[in-house]
Amino acid sequence: MVIGLVKLHLEKIQPPRALFVPFEFGRPVGAPDDSDLQLEVLTQALNLIETQTEAGTIVEFDKEDPRATPDPEWIPPAIEAADNIAAEVLALKPNYQRQCVDKSRTAVGVSKLKIADAADLFDTIAAGEAPSITREGISANVMMRLAMDDLKAYYIEAALADGTPSSRQIYDWLWDDTLLGRQIKELRVRFMESNDNKLEKIGTSYCVPHRWR
Amino acid sequence: MPKLSDVVASQREHLEALECPVFEHTALVPPRPLNECKVALISSAGLMSRHDDNVPGNSADYRSFANASTDRDLLVNHVSVNFDRTGFAEDANTLFPRERLRQLSDDDVISAAATEHYSFMGATNPDNMRDAVTRLVAQLKENRVNTVCLLPA
């Protein structure tokens, strides 16, 4: 049984049992910290095993994600204009740490770098140098992409420390109001002009979401 | 990164043009009571454990995640930047609802949650996943899992 986020794809693939959910990509069972909604989605999907007798029917979940609505009370982290990402990361540290303590976990870690080292790596690349740090089995270009993923995850968690912002609020802040967002967008343009095919591909596809390009 | 009807034109065009697998036959196992279902989750979010190697961007293989383990070491290593990561950052169940499945098992709604759940790198061409899927199916049968829930990212 499938939970699907793109109805068109469900219609094309025609899985035996499918529940289409009207949520944003990345949230197949709905809102964070909303166990009732998550249970409802999962139960409705699993119920298809018990109730559906014909293949290819797409059932639609009829509730929206309440966290898609902006939180008017949310205030983005207060950060002074920073000269580089290392300084911006340091400014966000109290927010990030508060969120980590509150959740007892962090989604930062794919690069396996300390966040200060990820910031330093980003700053050298933003200053015009080519990606240079590697790890066994990981090229310098991929290492840079992973460091960017960790920095974005760090900023997201810092933004979540106060209030319940929608994803749109967080990403608008990250991409438009932080030095990191602005510099990744600039790097994207530089990478897309690179003669290095892999770097060009990272610039084209793996730096900035469609909406904020 | 909202639902398809709200996404920006360039992303919508990409998704609308995406080639989808076509199956000659759609198999349908007969309905069975939910309380007889042993359920495994299979995600396409490119999940990894903090202590494991990264998932390569074109990986056709899958990773296993114990039902009993916590979400503390669960990371998203998917190459795509076009799906929301804020929900996962706040609550891993948003993307990989192990806790909710354990709840359904504890409440006897389902027979049991599988001992392992799984994740693929969703950016990989599904045709390349054939061998890994064959191995996974054998593993599921060995563990007497009779129901899977496929979750997109």
HADDOCK unambig.tbl for C-alpha pairs under 7 A between the chains (distance, minus, plus):
assign (segid A and resid 1 and name CA) (segid B and resid 148 and name CA) 6.28 0.50 0.50
assign (segid A and resid 1 and name CA) (segid B and resid 149 and name CA) 5.17 0.50 0.50
assign (segid A and resid 1 and name CA) (segid B and resid 150 and name CA) 6.21 0.50 0.50
assign (segid A and resid 2 and name CA) (segid B and resid 149 and name CA) 5.72 0.50 0.50
assign (segid A and resid 2 and name CA) (segid B and resid 150 and name CA) 4.65 0.50 0.50
assign (segid A and resid 2 and name CA) (segid B and resid 151 and name CA) 6.44 0.50 0.50
assign (segid A and resid 3 and name CA) (segid B and resid 150 and name CA) 6.16 0.50 0.50
assign (segid A and resid 3 and name CA) (segid B and resid 151 and name CA) 5.53 0.50 0.50
assign (segid A and resid 4 and name CA) (segid B and resid 152 and name CA) 6.49 0.50 0.50
assign (segid A and resid 6 and name CA) (segid B and resid 4 and name CA) 6.43 0.50 0.50
assign (segid A and resid 9 and name CA) (segid B and resid 20 and name CA) 6.80 0.50 0.50
assign (segid A and resid 12 and name CA) (segid B and resid 20 and name CA) 6.59 0.50 0.50
assign (segid A and resid 13 and name CA) (segid B and resid 20 and name CA) 6.31 0.50 0.50
assign (segid A and resid 13 and name CA) (segid B and resid 21 and name CA) 6.13 0.50 0.50
assign (segid A and resid 13 and name CA) (segid B and resid 22 and name CA) 5.92 0.50 0.50
assign (segid A and resid 15 and name CA) (segid B and resid 26 and name CA) 6.76 0.50 0.50
assign (segid A and resid 16 and name CA) (segid B and resid 26 and name CA) 5.97 0.50 0.50
assign (segid A and resid 16 and name CA) (segid B and resid 27 and name CA) 6.30 0.50 0.50
assign (segid A and resid 16 and name CA) (segid B and resid 28 and name CA) 5.58 0.50 0.50
assign (segid A and resid 22 and name CA) (segid B and resid 3 and name CA) 6.17 0.50 0.50
assign (segid A and resid 23 and name CA) (segid B and resid 2 and name CA) 6.84 0.50 0.50
assign (segid A and resid 23 and name CA) (segid B and resid 3 and name CA) 5.40 0.50 0.50
assign (segid A and resid 24 and name CA) (segid B and resid 1 and name CA) 6.01 0.50 0.50
assign (segid A and resid 24 and name CA) (segid B and resid 2 and name CA) 4.00 0.50 0.50
assign (segid A and resid 24 and name CA) (segid B and resid 3 and name CA) 4.17 0.50 0.50
assign (segid A and resid 25 and name CA) (segid B and resid 1 and name CA) 6.34 0.50 0.50
assign (segid A and resid 25 and name CA) (segid B and resid 2 and name CA) 6.35 0.50 0.50
assign (segid A and resid 25 and name CA) (segid B and resid 3 and name CA) 6.31 0.50 0.50
assign (segid A and resid 25 and name CA) (segid B and resid 83 and name CA) 4.74 0.50 0.50
assign (segid A and resid 25 and name CA) (segid B and resid 84 and name CA) 5.80 0.50 0.50
assign (segid A and resid 25 and name CA) (segid B and resid 153 and name CA) 5.95 0.50 0.50
assign (segid A and resid 26 and name CA) (segid B and resid 83 and name CA) 4.92 0.50 0.50
assign (segid A and resid 26 and name CA) (segid B and resid 84 and name CA) 4.68 0.50 0.50
assign (segid A and resid 26 and name CA) (segid B and resid 85 and name CA) 6.43 0.50 0.50
assign (segid A and resid 26 and name CA) (segid B and resid 95 and name CA) 6.24 0.50 0.50
assign (segid A and resid 26 and name CA) (segid B and resid 153 and name CA) 4.36 0.50 0.50
assign (segid A and resid 27 and name CA) (segid B and resid 87 and name CA) 6.57 0.50 0.50
assign (segid A and resid 27 and name CA) (segid B and resid 94 and name CA) 5.29 0.50 0.50
assign (segid A and resid 27 and name CA) (segid B and resid 95 and name CA) 5.46 0.50 0.50
assign (segid A and resid 27 and name CA) (segid B and resid 153 and name CA) 6.83 0.50 0.50
assign (segid A and resid 28 and name CA) (segid B and resid 94 and name CA) 6.67 0.50 0.50
assign (segid A and resid 28 and name CA) (segid B and resid 95 and name CA) 6.00 0.50 0.50
assign (segid A and resid 28 and name CA) (segid B and resid 151 and name CA) 6.48 0.50 0.50
assign (segid A and resid 28 and name CA) (segid B and resid 152 and name CA) 6.41 0.50 0.50
assign (segid A and resid 28 and name CA) (segid B and resid 153 and name CA) 6.77 0.50 0.50
assign (segid A and resid 29 and name CA) (segid B and resid 94 and name CA) 5.53 0.50 0.50
assign (segid A and resid 29 and name CA) (segid B and resid 95 and name CA) 6.69 0.50 0.50
assign (segid A and resid 30 and name CA) (segid B and resid 94 and name CA) 5.96 0.50 0.50
assign (segid A and resid 31 and name CA) (segid B and resid 87 and name CA) 6.85 0.50 0.50
assign (segid A and resid 31 and name CA) (segid B and resid 94 and name CA) 6.23 0.50 0.50
assign (segid A and resid 32 and name CA) (segid B and resid 87 and name CA) 5.29 0.50 0.50
assign (segid A and resid 32 and name CA) (segid B and resid 90 and name CA) 6.10 0.50 0.50
assign (segid A and resid 32 and name CA) (segid B and resid 91 and name CA) 5.09 0.50 0.50
assign (segid A and resid 32 and name CA) (segid B and resid 94 and name CA) 5.37 0.50 0.50
assign (segid A and resid 33 and name CA) (segid B and resid 91 and name CA) 5.94 0.50 0.50
assign (segid A and resid 39 and name CA) (segid B and resid 100 and name CA) 6.00 0.50 0.50
assign (segid A and resid 47 and name CA) (segid B and resid 34 and name CA) 6.63 0.50 0.50
assign (segid A and resid 49 and name CA) (segid B and resid 31 and name CA) 5.36 0.50 0.50
assign (segid A and resid 49 and name CA) (segid B and resid 32 and name CA) 6.18 0.50 0.50
assign (segid A and resid 49 and name CA) (segid B and resid 34 and name CA) 6.82 0.50 0.50
assign (segid A and resid 50 and name CA) (segid B and resid 31 and name CA) 4.79 0.50 0.50
assign (segid A and resid 50 and name CA) (segid B and resid 32 and name CA) 4.94 0.50 0.50
assign (segid A and resid 50 and name CA) (segid B and resid 33 and name CA) 5.07 0.50 0.50
assign (segid A and resid 50 and name CA) (segid B and resid 34 and name CA) 5.72 0.50 0.50
assign (segid A and resid 51 and name CA) (segid B and resid 31 and name CA) 6.27 0.50 0.50
assign (segid A and resid 52 and name CA) (segid B and resid 31 and name CA) 6.53 0.50 0.50
assign (segid A and resid 53 and name CA) (segid B and resid 30 and name CA) 6.89 0.50 0.50
assign (segid A and resid 53 and name CA) (segid B and resid 31 and name CA) 6.43 0.50 0.50
assign (segid A and resid 55 and name CA) (segid B and resid 26 and name CA) 6.55 0.50 0.50
assign (segid A and resid 55 and name CA) (segid B and resid 28 and name CA) 5.78 0.50 0.50
assign (segid A and resid 105 and name CA) (segid B and resid 72 and name CA) 4.92 0.50 0.50
assign (segid A and resid 106 and name CA) (segid B and resid 72 and name CA) 6.95 0.50 0.50
assign (segid A and resid 106 and name CA) (segid B and resid 89 and name CA) 6.93 0.50 0.50
assign (segid A and resid 107 and name CA) (segid B and resid 75 and name CA) 5.59 0.50 0.50
assign (segid A and resid 107 and name CA) (segid B and resid 89 and name CA) 5.53 0.50 0.50
assign (segid A and resid 109 and name CA) (segid B and resid 50 and name CA) 6.52 0.50 0.50
assign (segid A and resid 110 and name CA) (segid B and resid 54 and name CA) 6.95 0.50 0.50
assign (segid A and resid 110 and name CA) (segid B and resid 75 and name CA) 6.79 0.50 0.50
assign (segid A and resid 110 and name CA) (segid B and resid 77 and name CA) 6.42 0.50 0.50
assign (segid A and resid 156 and name CA) (segid B and resid 86 and name CA) 6.25 0.50 0.50
assign (segid A and resid 157 and name CA) (segid B and resid 89 and name CA) 6.50 0.50 0.50
assign (segid A and resid 167 and name CA) (segid B and resid 84 and name CA) 6.99 0.50 0.50
assign (segid A and resid 167 and name CA) (segid B and resid 86 and name CA) 5.94 0.50 0.50
assign (segid A and resid 206 and name CA) (segid B and resid 79 and name CA) 6.54 0.50 0.50
assign (segid A and resid 206 and name CA) (segid B and resid 80 and name CA) 6.06 0.50 0.50
assign (segid A and resid 206 and name CA) (segid B and resid 81 and name CA) 5.85 0.50 0.50
assign (segid A and resid 207 and name CA) (segid B and resid 81 and name CA) 6.69 0.50 0.50
assign (segid A and resid 208 and name CA) (segid B and resid 81 and name CA) 6.41 0.50 0.50
assign (segid A and resid 209 and name CA) (segid B and resid 81 and name CA) 5.36 0.50 0.50
assign (segid A and resid 209 and name CA) (segid B and resid 82 and name CA) 5.03 0.50 0.50
assign (segid A and resid 210 and name CA) (segid B and resid 8 and name CA) 6.93 0.50 0.50
assign (segid A and resid 210 and name CA) (segid B and resid 10 and name CA) 6.73 0.50 0.50
assign (segid A and resid 210 and name CA) (segid B and resid 11 and name CA) 6.02 0.50 0.50
assign (segid A and resid 210 and name CA) (segid B and resid 82 and name CA) 6.86 0.50 0.50
assign (segid A and resid 211 and name CA) (segid B and resid 8 and name CA) 5.86 0.50 0.50
